[in-house]
Amino acid sequence: MPVVVVESPAKAKTINKYLGPNYTVLASYGHVRDLPPKDGSVDTEQDFEMKWEIGNDSKKHVKAIADALKDDNELILATDPDREGEAISWHLQEALTKRRSIKKDTPVSRVVFNAITKAAVTEAMKNPRQVDQPLVEAYLARRALDYLVGFNLSPVLWRKLPGARSAGRVQSVCLRIIVERETEIEAFNAREYWSVKALLATPRGQEFEARLTVMGGKKLDKYDLANETAAELAVQAVTSRDLRAVSVEAKPAARNPSAPFMTSTLQQEASRKFGFGARQTMNIAQRLYEAGHITYMRTDGIDMAPEAITETRDAIKDRYGDAYLPKSPREYKNKAKNAQEAHECIRPTVLAKDAESLKLSEPDQRKLYDLIWKRTIACQMESARLERTTADLGSDDGQVVLRATGQVVLFDGFMKVYEEGRDDAVVDDDDKRLPQIAQGDPMAKRSISPEQHFTQPPPRYTEATLVKRMEELGIGRPSTYASIVTTIQDREYVRKDKNRLYPEDKGRIVTIFLMNFFRQYVGYDFTAGLESQLDDVSAGDADYKEVLSKFWRDFHAAISETSELRISEVLDVLDDALAPQLYPPREDGTDPRICPKCGQGSLHLKTSRTGGFVGCGNYPECTYTRPIAGEGADGEELLLGTDEGDEIWLKSGRYGPYVQRGEVTPENKKPKRTSLPQARHGGWDKAETTLEQAVQLLSLPRNVGDHPEGGRISANLGRFGPYIMHKLPDAEKPTYVNMKVWSEMFEIGMNHAVELLADKRANPGRRGGGTAAKPLKELGEHPADGGPVNVMEGRYGPYVKWEKINATIPKGTEPADVTMEMAVELIAERAAKTGKKKAAPKKKAAAKKPAAKKTTAKKAAPKKKAPAKEKDAE
């Protein structure tokens, strides 16, 4: 019987049910080969020959497939229907051929299906083909390009910018997008403007709001009321005149539904509606796809199969009636650059099943499936019909006119099921409903009020809006969006705070460096153009080695030129490039490059392991530093005041903000320092730090008192939070008890401290004040092997705990968002890295047996099912 190979064990299990006992279905667990992470894996001197290596984790999977082919001499490659899936099939065929598991008489075929349903799988088996070589060559070109950039550009970064990490071909462009938005925000100068709003009433007493649009017979522009004086004059002009309805106009309008989901729009909408990160969304969608609930989730197409459209229209008719069904099906065309229209959209495999009838046990899966189902149903529904009303209310002399707008939904259409979210809140007066107003009606004035406004800078990117921007520019592909956004955060080039992406100083420096020395390779048009060339390769219209040769010739020259520069030369170039941002004019007119602390040294850009900063040239005599974001930015050292003749400073270091007594001098090389308490311990933002708080922190450690059994009890604030400490006279080590809130360090008394210490000594395995650590979230029993799976709070952040395995939760993922499936995946990854074997389920004690009988060997614990590897990042 044929051997069928798919990517993940979950997918293999589902497909095995459909194909039956006549097939052997195995999983490759993602990619089985990759380029070794060392120089020379892509040989530019030998026509870009690539040296592949089977990963240690993959050897056993390849062996299992090879063993199966000994008995069943037919191979069917059924990996995912995209470029990565085609590459995995090619790698498998190449690896098995080298092992001689594929012989001359071994039939090898490739099948693809967009959904894991019985109909889709059986139909695919009837239409086998060979591995698509142009698609494979496009993959080879991408992989070679990413390798050549990473293994040639990254060493330049390490040598020229201490603290910088590796640079990826597409990741660097993505980082540039975020840094440039931050620069826009910092350079933004808010402009003041005013508006006038009136609360009016109709002759029937119905109230509504209107805004001033004409003043002195002239239509007002946004900035015409530039200050409070102008606004007050406008208020007086409205107040002194009678108003009546000059014109009332009602126009019909229609609102059409959004297209069905593709990868980028699914990530965006899941972020807006549920706060899911891109990676989290794709992990959930992967599980839905493998279970056969939705079509393939890595796609940039928005087409729907004809049978799916028919099924959707039938579901609309059955659930909502003929009024909600358009006369003809809706057709959608992708507007994104380089979209591959042959790919189908993301949709449910069975439209008749909504989230409720599917009965999904995992809440996040239920949410995402419901979102996909509603979007798919809505995309084929009738348009919403609206009536938009505009009423102009003016004075008889025409000097003053106010306008009121509103709308009424006459027929909800697709809005009955679904409305697309918005990235940023927008105040829309059109959403308000107006009372009945007739032309000539006099208007009573209830109140007239001026309102002050300031122009707002562009918003920082969220993961959703960043993916949208990348898609608009034609950068990246559906399979790589999530990994690109995740990687720049993992490298600490970008941090996510309240769902917004902020560039770290390290990320800024890397971007400015690349913009000055490798501008072409972080150019939007260049990167998008390269994507187009790779699409030409996948279509069979271009030779991938010619694409590589052209790229390498210019890139290698740029690398060679930059490698010869000294670090000081690089910093001088960056300092000049960043000068407008680093040294903006000061209000007092003094030289912005003169150190504000010593008044003598000249400020200059410097680098460290934690990124770039501005420092005084008189170091070490003067230790002034501030972040590259500029004076007053978070991270700049601030003088809070003096205490007992010492200056009290607020600074930022490698482990966060801290307060310091005095400055570093030859006589005082290590001045007293204390970190600020973290938020989880009741701490405060750096900007809220007062002199009194700083002095209190610098007074630590606090002497609580003498322990009855000898020794002193002290309270202090450490790297991992507040604690009390005591060492018995005959003990080898002191006993520590963690506190929950920083203020307890200054409030705890002797009796309570002695009690906590005694409880900790009686229960040394417990953390904190004598009570067992409580889970942040209880996920339930491990679905495969049993045993509780919990999300715990740790010293280094939240983690997933199961048996003896602790798996760190990725940065940017909130503990409350962790699902059982995410936890199982993290546990499997951690177990594979550490080599820990799963603990076998605990057995009940067996009945006693005669001594003469030998004990039977224990069965080995069942092998853990590792998830499919994530798609390659770019």
Summary of the structure (lengths in Angstrom):
residues: 874
radius of gyration: 32.9
end to end distance: 38.2
largest distance: 115.6
contacts: 2716
relative contact order: 0.09
helix: 36%
strand: 22%
